[in-house]
Amino acid sequence: MIKQLKIQAIDLLKTLIATPSFSGEEQATAQLIKKWFTKNQIEFESVNNNVWAKNKYFKASKKTILLNSHHDTVKPNKAYTKNPFTPEVFEGKLYGIGSNDAGGCLVSLLATFAYFYEQPNLNYNFVIVASAEEESSGQNGLNSMLHIIPPIDFAIIGEPTLMKLAIAEKGLLVLDCKAHGTPGHAAHGIADNAIYNAIEAIKWFQNYEFEKISETLGKVKMTVTQIEAGSQHNVIPANCNFVVDVRVTDAYTNQEVLDLVKANVKSEVTARSMRLNSSSIPKNHPIVQAGIKLGLETYGSPTLSDQSVLSCASLKLGPGDSLRSHTADEFIYLQEIEEGIDLYIKILNEIV
């Protein structure tokens, strides 16, 4: 059965690669996933472009494990030398957009769900969500499904981790900042220059060190990524706008970081969203211990995923390498998918 599931998983991934599914435009890949469920005689439901199912012998009295990965992709960058929508296998690598992030994880989790789907007397229920809009942190992704699917006790989020156990993940705050000044003619040299005021704030973001350091995720990292001001050379602008990307660890909540920034920066500061929090799962959690027992490493992940919208304990785990995500000529090794399915099943067999 597992051998057949591996073949099906790779075939499905090839069709997903060949079907454009930019974030927010995943209708066609949602249809492919529905067909896969139908072919495997698995009952499913869908909301927008999210497709989900629960195991055949689901019982409300049992705790529930969520298996989740996404089927949307970013748009291909201009450095591609291969057609991003042509699933090409060469030297054991399957090339194509979304192959690594996160198609390989998605099809591996689908195969894993199918393996457990008809098994009676499991210790846990299973729910799987093939979700949309992960890459854009959209409103119609996994976050929109949490009030629809059954309550979740813990989750495995499929993202490329080389099948290492990402037991913590940094959250994200995007801060829109506005430094104010006094507009006027450049010849008069007005001291209250919005650009100079912005520089003062930017220096604070560059140099500030947060007191608390996470054991798994290290330091909170703040990076100024955009700046804009002025309309012409001889006019001192009234405002200077800049954007700060903040990667938040489990040592702080997003609100704590925002409050601290506002207390130290004179510029106007507005957070685009407060919901993309850091995530973690205790190292003594049964699913983590099951992975450690199989020899898998643990680490803290700097990249954001749909873990950020969950309130339950969650583990990020999947085939592929995060360093390949969003790169030109994206690929995943076929062997990584096959081993990923084996490891997902082995880990879950330890607890179910």
N, C-alpha and C positions, 0 to 999 in steps of 0.2 A: 504493500500500500504506500509506504513512504517513497519508494522509488518512483511510482506513478505520480505521486503528488509533486515530486521534484520536477519531473518532466512538464507537468501542467503549469507549475509555477513559472518556469523559464519561458514557456510558450506564451503565457499571459503577459509576462513582462515585455516580451518582444512586441506584442500588439499594443501595449500601453505606450511604449516608446514611439511607435509609428503613429500615435494619435495625439495631436496637440492638446495639451491640458493646462494652459497657463492659469495661474491662480485666479479664481473667479470665473473661469471659462471651462469647467471640467465636465460638461454634460456628456461628451462622447466617451470619456474614460469611465464615467459612472455607469454608462450603459454596458461597457465591456465587463465591468465587475459584476453587474447584475446577471449577465449571461453566464459568467463563471459560477456564481452561486446556483443558478438554475441547472447548469450542467452537472453540478455536484449534488443536486437534490437537497439543497439547503434553503430553508425558508428565510426570507430577508425582508427588510423594509428600507425605504429611502426617504430622505428629507432633503430638499434642494439637491445638492450633488454629493451628499453623504449617504453611504450605503452601509447598513448595519444588520447584524444577526445575533441571535443567542443560541446556545447549544440546545440540542433536541430535548434533553431531559432537565431543562432549567427548573430550579425550585427556589421560590422566594425565600425559603428558610435558610438557604446557604449563602455564604459570602460569594462575591462576584469579582472575577478578574477581567479587566478591560485589556484587550489587545487592540492597538491602534497604530496606524500609519497613514500617510497621506498620498493622494494620487495627483495632486497638482504639481506644477513645476514652475521654475523661473523661466524667463525668456532666454534663448541661447545668446551668448555673447559673440562678438564679431571675430573672435580668434579661432572659432571652429574651423578645422580643416576637413572634417567629415560632415555629411548631412546629419544634423542632430536628430532627425526623425526616421533615419534608416537604422534599424537594429542589426548591427553588423558584429559577427563573432570573429575575432582574430586572436590567435595565440591564447586561447582560453579566456579572453576578455569579451564581454558584451558591451559594445559601445552604443551610445544614444542618450538623449536628454532624459533626465529622471531615472536613469538606470541605477545610479548610486544613491541619489537623494530624491525620493526614498523608495523607488520602485522595487529594488531588491529586498528591502525590509518588508514592504507591503505584501509582495507575493509570498515571501517566506512565512509571514504571520497568517496569511490566508490558508496556506498549506497546513500550518500548525493547527489552526482552528478546525479545518476539515478533518484532521486526524482525530481530534477529541470530540467532534460534533455528535456522533452517535453513541459515545461511550456512556453507559449508565453508571450510577453509583459513584460519581466523581465527588471529591471533597469540596470542590468549588464549582460555581457556575462560570461560564465563559460568555463574554460579549465581545464582538469585534466591530470596530468602526473603521471603514475605509473613508477617510475624511477629506474634505475640500479646504481650500483657502489657508493652508498652513503657511505657505511661503509669504503671504501678504498679511498674516495675522488678521484675517477678515472676520466679519461678524457672522458668516454662515458656515463656519468650520466646526471643529470639534466642540468649541464652546457653546454652540447653538444646540448641540445634541445632549448636553448633560441633564436637561430637564425632561428628555424624551426617553433615553435608555434607562434601564434599571439602575438603582444606586450602586456605585462602584466602591469596593474596599481597597483595591490597589490596581495599578496599571503597569503594563509594559508598553512603552512607546517605541515604535520601530524607527530608528534613525541610525545612520551608519556609524558604528562605534568599534569596528573590527571585532565585534562580539565581546568587547570588554564591558564590564558593568558600570555604567555611568550612574553612580548613586547620588549625585547632586548635579544641578544645572544652574547656571547663572540666569537671573531674570534681566529684564530690559526696561529702562526708562529712557525715553527720548524727550529731551527738554528743549523747548523753544524759548530762547532768551532774547530780551530786547533791552539794550542799553540806551538810555535817553541822554540828550544833550541840548545845547542851545544852538539853533540853526543861525547861520549868518554868512557873510562874505569871508572868503579865505584870507583876504588881504588884511582883515582886522585882527586875525589871530585870536579868536575867542577861546578862552581857556576851557570852557565847558564843552569839550568835543566828544560827541557820542562814540566815535571810533576809539578815542583814547580811553574812555570809560569802559568800553567793551574789552579793550586790551587788559585793563586791570582785572576784570572778572575772568577773562580767559586764563590769565596767569594763575589765578586761584585754582581754577579747574585743573590746570597743568601740574600744580605743585602740591595740592592737598592730599594728605594721607589719612585714610580712615583708620580709626583706632582699632576696631575689631577685625581680625583676620580669620577667615573660615578655614577650618582644618582640611576640607576637601577642595574648596574653590579659590583659596588664597584671598587676594585683596579685591575690593571694589575698584573697578577701572572706569575712569571718566575720560572721554576723548572728544575734543571739539572737532566737528567734521564739516561744518558749513559756516560761511560768514557772508553778509551782504550789507552794503551801505552806500549811500551817495548816488547822485544822479549826474553830476558834472564836476570838473576839476576845481572850480573856484567857489563851490558852495559847501559849507560845513553842514553835514546832514543833521536832522533832528534826532534820528534814531540809527542804531546799528544792530541788526539782527544776526544771531548766531545760534547754531544747533549743537547740542551736546549729547553724545551717545554714552549712556551709563549702564555698565554691566554689573548687576547687583548680586551679591552673594547671599547665602542663607544666614549670614550674620546680621543682616538688616532687612527690614521690610522696605518696599518701595516708598511708603509714606515717610518712614524715618529718614531715608536718603533725601527725599524732596524737602522735608522740613529743615534738614541740616544745610542743604544748599541755599535755601531761601534766607536762612539766618546769617549766612556768610557772604552772599553776593548782592550787591546793590542793584543789579539789573533786574528787570521784571522776568520772572521764570514761570513757565507754564508746562506742565507735563501733558503729553499727547494722550497717554493712557496709563492707568495705574494697575491694570489687570495682569500684566506679564511678569509675574513674580518668580523668584527663584524657587527651585524644587529640590526635594531630597527624599531619601528613604533610609531608615535606620540600617546600619550595617548588620544588625542581628535579625533583620526581617527574614522570614523563611525563604522568600524568593532569592534574596541576596546570598544567604547561606547556601542555598542549593547551587547557585552559580559558582561560589567559592569552592564548594566541594568538588566541582567538576574542573577546577583549576583555572577559572577565569579571574582576571584582574579587576580591581575596582579603581575608579578615578572620578574626578570632578570635571564636568564638561563646561567649556566656556561658551558653547553655542546654544541658541534658543530653539525650543521645539514646542509642540502642543502640551508638553508637561506644564507649561506656564499657566494654563487655564484650569488645571485640575486642583482640587482641594484635598484629594487623597494622596497617600504615599504612591510614588511612581518611580519606575526604573527605566532608563533609556538604554536600549540594547538592540543591536542589529548588525547584519552583514554590510560590508562596504567600509569605506574610509571617509571620514568627515572632510579630510583635506582635498578630496576629489569633488566635493559638492560645489556646484555653480561654476566649475571650470570648463574650459573648452575641451571638446572630445571626451566628455564624461564617460566613465565606464565602470563596470563591476566585474569581478572574476566570477565565472560560472561556479567555480568551486566554492566561492564565498557563499553563494546562495544555498548550495547543497549542504554545506557545513552549518549554515545558519539555521536551516530547517531542523537538522539533527540536534543542534544545541538547544533551540527553543523547546523541542519535544522532550529532550533529556532533563532540562531544568524544570519544566512543568511537571514531568512525571515524578519528580522528587517530592512534590507537594500535593498533587491531585490523586 
